[in-house]
Amino acid sequence: QRSNRPGMQSSHFKLYNMESELCYESSNASCLKTSYPMPRRVALYVILGVIIILTVCGNLLVTFSVAYFKQLHTPTNYLIFSLAVSDLLLGILVMFPGMIRFIESCWYFGNFFCKISLSSAVTLVTASILNLSFISVDRYYAVCQPLLYRRKISVNIVLIMILICWSISVLVGFGMIFLKLNILGVEEFYYNHVVCEGGCVMFQSKMSSTVSSILSFYLPGIIMLCIYLKIFLVAQKQFQTIHNAGCVNSVKMSNTGQTKATKTLAIVMGVFLSFWTPFFVFNFMDPFISHSPPPSLYGTLIWLGYFNSTVNPMIYAYFYSWFRKAFKLLTSGNIFKSDISETTLFTE
């Protein structure tokens, strides 16, 4: 019998009394279960359930709006569509089973679906930040090199960006889990002290957590920050030059759309980094401090990151009047009465 069966929680290996409740009472290989009081469980199910519903419905509206309304068929909006798809899939494939795992403290869907869920989580978070990286490139050309924008950022180029984004994300997410790269070098410890029936946690070695955090979060995040800083400096310089030439009003009118789009998408990026940075700091440090933090901290930080997928459609609705109009048209049921795909949502 392995040393953690029973007696060591699969999530970060906190020791408990031998009389603790088990995920599977009939199995001596079961993980330990943390039972919350019923009022707390109900409250958590309601709160997290509402978050999941908002995530799925909000991102479904974004994806359907971009796909349906022809005026929204632009390179920038295709990238927003790809980002919304990653948020939508996160709500369906990761957040729903993750809610049950977080509240019940046990995984009841089997080892294969545990791997699918973990792979999907890594894939979709990686896809989100890569989509945001390509969006920052789109904004760079729109603001800093507007004369080259239509040639450099065509629909075909954006489709290639999206293909690259999802290909890399799937390779990273599913490759890491199914090829067991996350436990490379610590297999013996993992199988002797971590694995138990009813557990489904992302365990990573020092090397795995360092490499995956840098490639999937820190490096793209730093690149995005540098690009948006460059955009800001160029925009300021352009405005100052125009101001000195005395043509402020005319240029303000012509650049309003691009400026607002850039500002909104910079906010989307900033919100993403704000919600996910605490988790990735924790994820990077965890193996170096012997996985000592409590499982509840891990769960709380990852749900903070998931909440970013809930917020994104709200940002679009708040800052983009044409998304608000599209949302109203879709939710009003007019789409079932006639073809409104040609509706003018905004003036050029």
Secondary structure, 3 states (H helix, E strand, C coil): CCCCCCCECCCCCCECCCCCCECCCCCCCECECCCCCHHHHHHHHHHHHHHHHHHHHHHHHHHHHHHHCHHHCCHHHHHHHHHHHHHHHHHHHHHHHHHHHHHHCCCCCHHHHHHHHHHHHHHHHHHHHHHHHHHHHHHHHHHHCHHHHHHHCCHHHHHHHHHHHHHHHHHHHHHHHHCCHHHCCCHHHHHHHCCCECCCCCCCCHHHHHHHHHHHHHHHHHHHHHHHHHHHHHHHHHHHHHHHHCCHHHHHHHHHHHHHHHHHHHHHHHHHHHHHHHHHHHHHHHHHHCCCCCHHHHHHHHHHHHHHHHHHHHHHHHHCHHHHHHHHHHHCCHHHCCCCCCCCCCCC
